[in-house]
Amino acid sequence: MSVISVRKLSKMYRMYSAPSAHLAEMLTLGRRSYHREFWALRDISFDLERGQTLGLIGPNGSGKSTLLEIVTGILAPTTGRVRTHGRIAALLELGAGFNPEFTGRENIFLNGEIMGLPRAEIERNFPKIAAFAEIGEFMGQPVKTYSTGMLVRLAFSAAIHVDPDILVVDEALSVGDAIFSNRCVQKFQELKARGVTVLLVSHDLGLVKLLSDRAMLLYQGQMLAEGDPNDAINRYIGMVLEREKAAAPVKSMEKPLDYSFRHGDRRAEVMRVELLNERGEPVPVVRSGEPVRVRLLAGFAEIGRAHV
């Protein structure tokens, strides 16, 4: 049984030219229309199994955040259905659900109680939450005094320590520093090993490729590609290059490039990149300050007089 099942999901908003147009439509009891329809999502379908990670990519305004809000129950779909099984922990907006006047500690307990956790369980998890967030003495200060990085560290730490079955993250990791981002990558891998299903939105394509089992490309509310992360990312990059090419035409080249699904002309191709520890063993993650070697396996091709 799928942990997340989405079928024919669509979301429509009514757009009015002015508040008075909305009032006029209400006064006619719907007999006259003063709005235009904007479809934020159209016919989205997918399934996610236990322990799988799906990365959502696409330009701003493509419907990624809307999809997450429907999956978590914040928004209701116009048509279609969503079924989820298990506890959902969501990090959709920086500081969402936090009271700015409460301290970090108080907000952790508030967040846990909203999730339905017993107070004794929150007490038991609090040392782990505080250790992961690493905000020190600020845990006793109102969160309105926190920096953006401190706030996201606390919010992410609170979300992952409620033992969720489903974790939904919307671009929250982009505001963290390199040390925190590395820690989050390791935590994602731990969650995946424990069978937690993750739905991730990020503009960091490298992060999506690293963490995701599958990726979905959304554009103007429609799903353009879904499957292998490399294929979806190449399709996205190709789409971006096509748009740039259309916006700023350049002189024609002897051999036009095919931007449909990937970028570059494939005269040279990187086949695989590996990170190696001191013993020459491949490692998926390295800590800051650790010695590391990079092994690059590439296809050989002649480019003018140079060789790759």
N, C-alpha and C positions, 0 to 999 in steps of 0.2 A: 504494500500500500504506500502511495506517495505521501511524503510529509507535506508538500505543497502541491496542490493541483489547481491550475488556472485554465478555464475554458471560455473561449469566445468573449473575452473581457473587453468592454468598451466603456469609456467615460466621456460624457458630453456636458459642456457648460453652455449656458445661455449668455450671450454677450449683448449688452444694451448700450446704445449710444450715449445715454444719459439716465440718471435715476428716474427722471420723469417718465421715460419710456417704459421702465419696469412698472411704475405705478399705473400708467395708462393701460398696459396689458392686463394687470390685475383687475382693473375696473370693468374691463370688457368680459371678465370671467373666462378668458382664454379664447373668446370668439375671434379676436384679432391678434395678430402676432407683431410684436415690435422688436424682436430680437433676431440675432443670427446665431447659428449653431457653431460651436467650436469643439471638435472632437480631440481631446487630449490623448486618448487611446482608442485603437480600433482593432477588434478581433485578435487579441493576444491570447495565446494558448501555450502552456508548457507544464511539465511535471518535474519535481525535484524529489529525489530519494534521500533517505537518511544518510548524512555525512557528505552530501554533495555541496559544492559551492558554485553558484551561478553569478557571473559578473555581468552587470548591465552597463553598456557603453553607448555613446551617442552624443551629439551636440546638445547644448542647453536648449530647453524647450521641447525636447523629443518625447517626454512623458515618463522618464525614469523615476523621478520622485513620486509622481502620481501613482505609478504602479506599486511602489513600496507602500504608500499610504493606504491603498486599497487592500493589499495583502495583510497589513497589520490591523485593518479594521477601522482606521481613522476616517476614510472616505468610503462611501457606498458606490458600487459600480452602476452605470446606467443600464447596461445589459451584461449578460454573462454571469459567471460564478467563480468564487474562490473558496477552496477548502484547505484548511490547515489542521495539522494534528500535533498537539504539544504546546508547551509554553513558548511564547514569542518574546524576545528581548529586542528592542528597537532603539537605534541611535539615528534619528532622522534629521534633527535640527539641533544645532549647538545650544545646549542648555535647556532644551525642551523638557518640561516636567520639573525643573528645578525652581525653587523659590529663591529669588536673589537675596532676600533678607535672611534666609536660613544659612547656617554654616555648612561646610562640606559634609561633616558628620551627620547633621540633621537631615540633609538632603539624601544621603545614602539610605537612612532609615525610612524616609518618606518614599523614596523610589522602591525600596523593597516591599513596603506595605502595599503600595499600588499594585505591585506584581503578585500580591497575595502570599508573600512569605511570612512565616511566623517570626516574631521579634527575636526569639532565641536563635533562629537560623541566621538572621541578619547580624546578630552579635557575634556569632561564630565565624561569619565570613568577613566581618569588618577588617580584621588585621590584614587579610589577603588583598582586600580592595584598597586599603591605604598604602600597602607596600607596592602594589602595581602602579597606582596613580603617582606616587612619589611627589607629593606637594608639601610634605613636612608639616610645619607649624600652621600653615594656612588651612589645614583641615578644620581648625577651630574658628576660622574667620568666615564672614558672610561671602557667598560666592560672587556677589556683585563686585568684590574687590579683586577677583581672579583675572589673570590674563586669559587670552583666548586658548593658549596651549594648556594652561592649568585646568581650564573648564572642560576641554575635550578629554584630557587624561582622566579626570574624575568621572565624567559621564561614561566613557568607554569602559573603565574599570568596573563601574557599578553595573553596566549592562551584561558583561561577560561572567560576572560572579553570582548570577542568580540561577545558574545551572539551566540555561535555556535549551530547548529542543531546536528552536529556530532563532538565528541571529540575523537581524536586518540592519545594515549599515549604509548610510547615505553620505558619502564624501567626507566623513568626519575625520579620517586619518590624514587628510591633506594638510591640516594645520599643525600637526605635531612635528617635533624635531626629528633628526635622523635616529637618535637613540630610541625615542619612543616608537617610531615607525618600525624599527627593527624588532623591538619587543612585541609589537602588535602582530607582525608577521609570524613570529614564533608562537604567539598565542593562538592565532588562526589555525596553525598546523596542529596544535594540541587539541583545539576544539573539533577539528575535522577527524582526528584520531579517535575522539570520544563519540563520534557519530552525530555531531551538531550540524544541522543544515544551515548554510549561509547564503544570504541574498545580499550582494554587494554592488553598490554604485560607486564608480570612481572614474575620474578623468586621467588617472595615472595608469596608462596602458600596460606598463611594465608590472605594476602591482596586480592588475587583473590577470595578466598572463601567468604570473607566479602562483597566485592563490586559487584560480578558478579551474574547475573541471570542464565547465562549459561557459560560453559567453553569448550574450544576446545584444545585437545592434538594433537600437530603436532610432527612428527618424520620423518626425512629424506624427508621432503617435502610432506608427506602424512598425512591425518587426521586419527588418530587412534581411537579417541573418541570425541563425541560432545553431550553435554546435561547438566545434573546436575553437578555443580562444584565439589561436593563431590566425585561423581563417576569418573570424569575425573582426579581429583587429586590423588585418590587412584590408578587408573590405571597407572599414571605417576610414583608414588612412587614405585609401584610394578615393573615397568619396570626398574627403577634405581637399585632396590635391585637385580633383576635378573641379570643385567649386572655386578654388583659387585660380585655376587655369582659366575658367570662364570669366572671373572677375577681372583678371589682369592678363590678357592675351600676350603671348611671347612669340618671337619669330619661330616659324616652323623648323623642325629638326629633320635631318635626313631620314631618321627612323623614329617615327612617333612612338611614345611610350604607352603601354597599356596600363591605365590606371584603374581598371574595373575592380580588381580584387587584390592588388598588391602594388607597392610603389617600387621605383627603381627599374632598371632595364635588364637585370639578371646577368650582366656580364661578369659580375662577381657575386657570390652568394655565401653568407655565413651559415654553415650547416648546424653548428652547435657551439655553445659557450659553456665551459665548466669552471667552477671555482674549486680550487684544490687547497687542502691544508698543508702543513709542513711535511706530512708523510706522503704527499702526492695523492691523497684520497679525495674523491669528489665530496663536497659538502653542500647542502641546500641553503644554509644560512651561516653568516659569519658575524661575530660580535665586533663592535668598534674597537680598533686597536690590534686585532688579531692579525698575524702575518698570513697572507693569502697569495696564491698564484692563480693566474687566469690562463686556461687552455682554450685556444680558439681554433676550431676546425672549420676551414673554409674551402669552397670550390675554387680552383685555379682558372683564371681567364686572362687573356691579354687585353689590356686597355691602353691603346696607343703603344708606347714603348715600355710602359711599366707593367709589372706583374704583381698580383695580389698574393 
